[in-house]
Amino acid sequence: MLESGLLTPPFTALSLRGIVAQNQTAATADLLNQLAQRTESGQDVGLLLRSFIAGKGYAQTPAEMIDVVVSGPDVSSTARDTGVVMRQMFGSARNRVLVVGFAVHQGREIFRTLAERLDACGGIEATLCVDVRRDLTNTSPQDQIVARFARNLVENEWPGQRLPRVYYDPRSLVLGSTERSALHSKCVVVDGSDALVTSANFTEAAQERNIELGLRVGAPEIARQVEDHFLGLIQRGHLVRLPVQ
């Protein structure tokens, strides 16, 4: 409105009503009037503010950056559904997607939107970190368990043609139960700017029926920290590539 000339100095709290939050109209008017004294016109004030926003970004409040995401009985009108949020995030991907999950079951429906994005857009890369588990009574060689998991992922869990890069923690397959670990995190990061951290596994029950809770954070600084943590685990060899093809 400033650059179009629809809003001109002197600025008042009344003229800013409906444009900024009501409790900020007086302070904003005062700031705009100070800027106007140092420029030629309201258009110049608008250009100055646009340049500042482009350089610094818009400072959002925590409530604006964070959504509560749930599965199970809906008891809150403000919480968002896990499955819906995850599909929206996958569908919005432009460059890269990180998916970290403990359990994958009936993944064809859960990963459908992401698989469609990968098949349609060659420039998008997806990294999937999963837990490859050894049952307590299973004494099979590690490479056999890994091969079975990879085959099942390709044949039964992934609905697309182009596969993600898949990683796992080899410590989850050691024979000694006291030394065995689990990749128990569940999160999604899209384009290094949008993150979902949740208790929900990539299973139909967790997405639709179980009582699950998570937070979606639209803050690039936080999203990149989550992404960098897992990429660091990959780079340092703590998570190794699963042979899928």
C-alpha positions in Angstrom: 0.0 0.0 0.0 2.9 2.3 0.7 4.5 1.8 -2.7 1.2 2.0 -4.5 0.5 5.4 -2.9 -2.7 4.2 -1.2 -1.1 4.8 2.2 0.6 8.2 2.6 2.1 10.3 5.5 1.3 11.4 8.0 0.6 7.9 9.3 -1.9 7.4 12.2 -3.0 4.4 14.2 -6.4 4.8 12.6 -5.0 4.7 9.0 -3.1 1.5 9.9 -6.1 -0.3 11.4 -6.7 -3.6 9.6 -3.1 -3.5 8.1 -1.1 -4.3 11.3 -2.2 -5.9 14.6 -4.4 -3.5 16.6 -2.0 -3.4 19.6 0.9 -2.3 17.2 -0.8 0.4 15.2 0.4 3.4 17.3 4.0 2.1 17.5 4.0 1.3 13.7 2.6 4.7 12.9 5.3 6.4 14.9 8.0 4.4 13.2 6.6 5.1 9.7 6.4 8.8 10.4 10.1 8.8 11.5 11.1 7.1 8.3 9.0 9.5 6.3 10.9 12.5 7.7 14.0 11.0 6.2 12.6 10.1 2.8 10.8 11.9 0.0 7.5 10.0 0.0 5.4 7.1 1.3 6.6 5.0 -1.7 10.2 5.5 -0.5 9.2 4.3 2.9 7.6 1.2 1.4 10.7 0.5 -0.7 12.9 0.9 2.4 10.7 -1.5 4.4 10.7 -4.1 1.5 14.5 -4.0 1.4 14.7 -4.5 5.1 12.3 -7.5 5.0 14.2 -9.0 2.1 17.5 -8.7 4.0 16.4 -9.7 7.5 13.3 -11.9 7.0 10.0 -11.6 8.8 10.3 -12.2 12.5 7.5 -14.6 13.4 6.3 -15.4 16.8 6.5 -19.0 18.1 2.8 -19.4 17.6 3.1 -18.5 14.0 6.0 -20.8 13.3 4.8 -23.9 15.2 1.8 -26.2 14.6 0.6 -29.0 16.9 0.2 -32.1 14.8 -1.8 -35.2 16.1 -3.1 -38.6 15.1 -6.0 -40.4 16.8 -9.2 -38.9 18.3 -9.5 -35.3 17.4 -10.1 -33.3 20.6 -8.6 -30.0 19.5 -9.9 -27.6 16.8 -6.4 -26.1 16.4 -4.3 -29.3 16.1 -3.5 -30.6 12.6 -3.7 -34.2 11.3 -0.4 -36.0 11.0 -1.2 -37.7 7.7 -2.5 -34.5 6.1 0.5 -32.4 7.2 3.0 -35.0 6.0 1.4 -35.2 2.6 1.3 -31.4 2.4 5.0 -31.2 3.2 5.9 -33.9 0.7 3.9 -32.1 -2.0 5.6 -28.8 -1.3 9.1 -30.1 -1.8 11.2 -28.3 -4.4 14.8 -29.4 -3.7 15.3 -32.1 -1.0 13.4 -34.1 1.6 14.8 -35.9 4.6 12.6 -38.6 6.2 13.6 -40.3 9.4 11.5 -43.1 10.9 11.6 -46.0 13.2 9.0 -48.3 11.6 7.7 -48.5 8.1 4.6 -50.5 7.3 2.0 -50.0 4.6 4.2 -47.2 3.4 2.9 -47.2 -0.2 0.0 -44.9 0.8 2.1 -42.8 3.3 4.9 -42.2 0.8 2.7 -41.8 -2.2 2.9 -38.0 -2.4 6.6 -38.0 -2.0 7.1 -40.7 -4.6 5.0 -38.8 -7.1 7.1 -35.7 -6.5 10.3 -37.7 -7.0 9.0 -39.3 -10.2 7.7 -35.9 -11.6 10.6 -33.7 -10.6 14.1 -35.0 -11.3 15.7 -32.2 -9.4 14.2 -33.3 -6.0 16.3 -35.7 -3.9 15.0 -37.7 -1.0 17.0 -39.2 1.9 15.3 -41.9 4.0 16.8 -43.0 7.3 15.1 -46.1 8.7 15.6 -48.7 11.5 16.6 -52.1 10.2 15.9 -54.4 13.1 17.1 -57.8 14.1 14.5 -59.8 16.0 15.7 -61.2 19.3 15.6 -64.7 18.0 17.0 -63.9 14.6 20.6 -65.1 14.2 20.8 -64.5 10.4 23.9 -62.8 9.0 23.6 -59.1 8.8 23.8 -58.9 5.0 20.8 -61.2 4.7 18.6 -59.1 7.0 19.6 -55.9 5.1 18.9 -57.6 1.7 15.4 -58.7 2.9 14.6 -55.3 4.2 15.7 -53.6 1.0 13.7 -56.0 -1.1 10.6 -55.5 1.0 11.0 -51.7 0.8 11.2 -51.7 -3.0 8.5 -54.3 -3.6 6.0 -53.5 -0.9 6.6 -50.1 0.7 7.7 -47.6 -1.9 5.1 -46.7 -4.5 7.3 -44.8 -7.0 9.8 -45.6 -9.7 12.7 -43.4 -8.5 13.9 -44.5 -5.1 15.2 -42.4 -2.3 18.7 -42.8 -0.8 18.1 -45.1 2.1 20.4 -45.3 5.2 20.3 -47.3 8.4 22.3 -47.8 11.6 24.3 -51.0 11.4 24.5 -51.2 15.2 20.8 -52.2 15.1 21.9 -55.6 13.7 24.6 -56.7 16.1 24.0 -60.0 17.7 24.6 -58.9 21.3 21.3 -57.4 22.6 23.1 -55.2 25.1 25.1 -53.6 22.3 22.2 -53.2 19.9 20.8 -49.7 19.2 17.7 -48.4 17.4 17.1 -45.5 15.1 14.0 -44.3 17.0 13.7 -40.7 15.7 10.7 -39.7 13.6 10.9 -36.5 11.6 10.5 -34.9 8.1 12.5 -31.9 6.8 11.6 -30.3 3.5 14.0 -28.0 1.7 15.9 -27.3 4.9 13.2 -24.9 6.0 10.1 -26.9 7.2 10.4 -29.6 9.9 8.0 -32.1 11.5 9.2 -33.9 14.6 6.6 -36.5 15.7 6.0 -39.6 17.7 4.3 -41.2 14.7 5.9 -44.0 12.7 5.4 -44.4 9.0 2.6 -46.9 9.5 -1.1 -46.7 8.8 -1.9 -47.2 12.5 0.4 -44.4 13.6 -0.8 -42.0 10.9 -4.5 -42.6 11.4 -5.4 -44.4 14.6 -2.8 -44.2 17.4 -2.6 -41.3 19.7 0.4 -39.5 18.4 1.8 -36.0 18.9 4.3 -33.8 17.0 5.3 -30.3 16.2 5.7 -28.8 12.7 8.2 -25.9 12.8 8.4 -23.5 9.9 11.7 -22.0 11.0 14.6 -22.6 8.7 17.2 -22.3 11.5 15.6 -25.2 13.4 14.8 -27.3 10.3 18.4 -27.0 9.2 19.7 -28.1 12.6 17.5 -31.3 12.4 18.6 -31.9 8.8 22.3 -31.3 9.6 22.3 -33.7 12.5 21.3 -36.6 10.3 23.4 -35.6 7.4 26.3 -35.5 9.8 25.6 -39.0 11.0 25.7 -40.1 7.4 28.9 -38.2 6.6 30.6 -39.7 9.7 29.6 -43.2 8.8 27.2 -43.8 11.7 24.4 -44.3 9.2 25.3 -46.4 6.1 23.7 -46.8 2.7 21.1 -49.5 2.3 21.5 -51.3 -1.1 18.2 -50.6 -2.9 17.7 -50.7 -6.6 
